Amino acid sequence: MNFDFDTVIARKGTGCIKYDRRPELDPFWVADMDFASAPAILDALHKRVDHGVFGYAQVHEGLTEAIRGYLKDCRGVELKDDQLTHLGGLVPALSLAARAFCESGDEVMTCTPVYYPFLNVHKDAGAKLLTVDHVLENGRWEFDWAKMEETVTARTKIFLLCNPQNPLGRVFTGEEIIRLAEFCETHDLVLVSDEIHCDLILEDDQKHYSALNLPGRFLKRVVAMFSPSKTWNIAGLGYAFAIIPDDSLRRRFQAARGHTLAEINALSYYAAEAAYRDGEEWRVALVDYLKANRDETVRFVTGECGGLSIHPPDATYLAWIDARGLGVPNPAKFFEEKAGLFLSDGEPFGWAGYVRFNFGCPRQRMLEGLGKMKDAISRLRS
């Protein structure tokens, strides 16, 4: 089947934060795509809407079986039903993990730059934040293992992992995840692994290594989190799930939710089921399109935008661009004022001087955005 990723769909005025938060700007910031979702998902939603009743919802067997098949086929994991916890989104789940495994004065650890909620959820638990920068070695972003050992303390309780990494786009290898699990074991940390981008790997020779793929002795400290939201562009429906193999860890996680999380809505369950059961053909076509967008973004930034540099992301539809060479105080503000662009500022991710550019859009739109960046740089240079 052929899928259309080239048609530009008008989104302004639809109540989406991407276009309507700053409607005067051309948006390439927040991580949702400008593509219509997979036909299988739209069909499932139409069918559910046609029923006409939207009462309180609970998980239906079709979704559980779809997740079971997905985990087995794509992650190589056999699901036991009691390991599965349904959630209303990944960010609330990160906050829940902080509250479940930390007491006031404890510490949450992560590596930067990273998706900015990682740098804020510790506050919900009254905990402190420890960060260690990723380092560029041999042309790729790595963990700074020595610095991590220097930074961790006896009060550190959880490590928040983003794999594939947002915004760097790194797909960490099995060896790296095992070494991280050993680090967590040595220091008695819970490994909370956000794997929301795991189905958006752009390189054919790379494979996502889930925390669920770790040797058995490590699984007693693993909370692995997934969602169809980024891959199938259904973030606004607010559905995610966690797999927690250890009974004790899972009970602590579930007990912490109390009455603080909203009910999961009736439509999101059916959208997730359709994504995991029938969305693979669309996903494969999407990844091919995103890979071509990634390649063109890297070529354009490297070849036509003096003062910018980029390391090609292995995954996601997000380009992390080093703009320190422009010599401007705030690159995101510069592109806002001089190019009319809404980009993600690197500072909330932990690294000022960078911008994040979303290339999950029709190629025509992407090239228009990149062209505006080039023109603004040319005017700056002249």
C-alpha positions, -999 to 999 in steps of 0.1 A, spaced: 0 0 0 12 35 -7 10 61 20 10 98 15 35 117 36 39 146 12 5 163 15 6 194 37 -23 192 62 -34 226 76 -32 223 114 -34 260 125 -67 267 143 -72 231 153 -63 236 189 -29 219 186 -1 233 207 24 230 178 7 255 156 -16 274 179 7 282 209 26 308 188 5 311 156 26 339 142 56 315 139 65 286 116 67 257 141 93 229 141 95 225 178 73 201 198 77 164 190 46 156 170 45 150 133 25 167 106 13 135 90 -22 120 93 -20 89 114 -21 53 100 -53 44 82 -58 14 105 -59 37 135 -83 61 118 -106 32 109 -106 19 145 -114 54 158 -142 59 133 -157 25 144 -155 34 180 -170 69 175 -199 54 155 -208 34 186 -218 68 201 -213 61 238 -181 73 256 -185 62 292 -157 53 316 -133 29 298 -113 -1 308 -87 -21 290 -102 -46 266 -86 -79 257 -78 -68 221 -54 -42 234 -37 -66 257 -32 -91 229 -20 -65 205 7 -54 231 16 -90 238 22 -96 200 41 -63 197 64 -71 226 71 -107 213 76 -98 176 94 -64 180 111 -66 214 116 -103 218 98 -103 251 71 -127 265 45 -106 284 29 -118 316 -4 -100 321 4 -89 357 36 -71 345 16 -46 324 5 -12 338 -16 11 315 -9 48 318 -22 81 305 11 92 291 48 89 296 55 122 314 30 114 342 46 80 343 81 95 349 67 116 377 50 86 391 83 67 391 100 95 410 73 96 436 73 58 439 110 52 444 122 84 460 116 101 494 122 137 501 159 144 499 167 114 477 182 119 442 172 112 406 200 108 381 200 112 343 223 122 315 220 155 295 209 168 272 176 151 276 139 156 271 132 184 296 106 166 318 134 143 329 150 174 345 119 184 364 100 153 376 122 150 407 104 180 421 72 160 423 89 137 448 108 164 467 140 148 454 172 163 441 185 161 405 219 148 394 230 152 358 260 141 338 266 153 303 269 128 274 302 131 257 311 129 220 336 101 214 346 85 181 318 105 163 289 94 186 274 105 218 284 82 248 278 79 285 305 95 306 310 65 329 337 80 350 318 111 357 287 91 365 307 72 391 319 105 406 284 119 407 262 91 421 257 90 459 241 68 485 209 90 483 205 83 445 175 60 440 166 60 403 183 65 369 161 79 341 171 66 307 159 79 274 165 52 247 165 60 218 178 93 232 159 125 228 173 150 216 205 133 206 189 105 185 213 79 198 203 42 198 223 27 227 238 -7 221 231 -38 241 266 -35 256 258 0 268 225 -9 283 240 -38 301 268 -16 314 242 9 326 223 -19 343 255 -30 361 260 6 372 224 6 386 230 -27 403 263 -15 419 245 16 433 211 -1 440 192 22 415 159 15 398 164 18 360 135 37 345 137 34 308 116 56 285 115 38 252 89 59 235 110 64 203 120 27 200 100 21 168 116 51 149 151 37 143 164 51 110 193 28 103 188 -7 90 218 -21 107 208 -9 142 184 -27 166 168 -13 197 179 -30 229 152 -27 254 158 -27 291 134 -57 290 161 -75 270 186 -73 299 198 -106 315 174 -118 342 192 -107 373 188 -70 363 150 -72 357 142 -68 393 151 -31 390 136 -23 356 107 -1 347 103 0 309 79 25 294 64 25 259 38 44 239 24 44 204 21 81 205 53 93 187 55 66 161 19 67 150 13 104 157 -14 100 183 3 118 212 -29 138 219 -48 107 228 -26 102 259 -19 65 262 13 47 274 21 15 293 49 3 316 63 -32 319 76 -39 354 88 -76 357 94 -75 395 63 -78 417 76 -57 445 87 -29 422 54 -30 404 34 -27 436 54 3 447 49 20 413 11 13 412 6 23 449 22 57 442 -4 67 416 -31 72 442 -58 94 426 -34 117 408 -37 104 373 -66 109 350 -87 81 336 -75 68 302 -101 78 276 -122 54 256 -107 63 222 -70 59 232 -73 22 240 -86 15 205 -61 37 188 -33 19 206 -47 -15 197 -49 -6 160 -13 8 161 3 -23 176 -19 -48 157 -23 -33 123 1 -3 120 34 -20 110 31 -14 72 25 23 77 53 25 103 79 10 79 69 35 52 71 63 77 106 54 88 118 53 52 104 88 47 119 101 79 153 86 70 153 106 37 142 137 56 170 131 82 196 128 54 185 160 37 184 179 70 220 168 78 232 176 42 215 210 43 227 220 78 262 208 71 266 222 36 245 254 36 243 267 72 276 281 83 279 283 121 257 252 126 268 216 130 249 183 135 255 147 142 231 125 123 205 110 146 201 72 146 164 75 155 135 98 161 125 127 138 144 153 158 176 169 148 199 183 176 217 212 161 248 229 176 243 266 170 271 280 192 291 288 161 266 316 152 279 337 181 244 347 192 233 347 229 202 325 223 199 306 190 163 297 194 154 334 200 176 344 171 157 321 147 124 333 161 132 369 156 151 367 123 135 338 106 100 335 121 107 300 133 96 282 164 124 258 173 130 240 206 156 259 227 184 236 239 186 252 274 156 234 289 172 201 277 203 210 297 225 224 269 222 261 260 235 271 225 216 242 207 183 240 190 161 210 182 145 209 148 115 186 141 118 170 106 87 149 110 67 167 83 62 168 45 96 174 29 84 206 13 77 221 47 110 208 61 129 225 33 110 257 38 120 258 74 156 249 67 157 276 40 145 302 65 173 292 88 199 296 60 185 330 50 187 342 86 223 331 89 232 347 56 218 380 69 237 377 101 269 371 83 264 401 60 
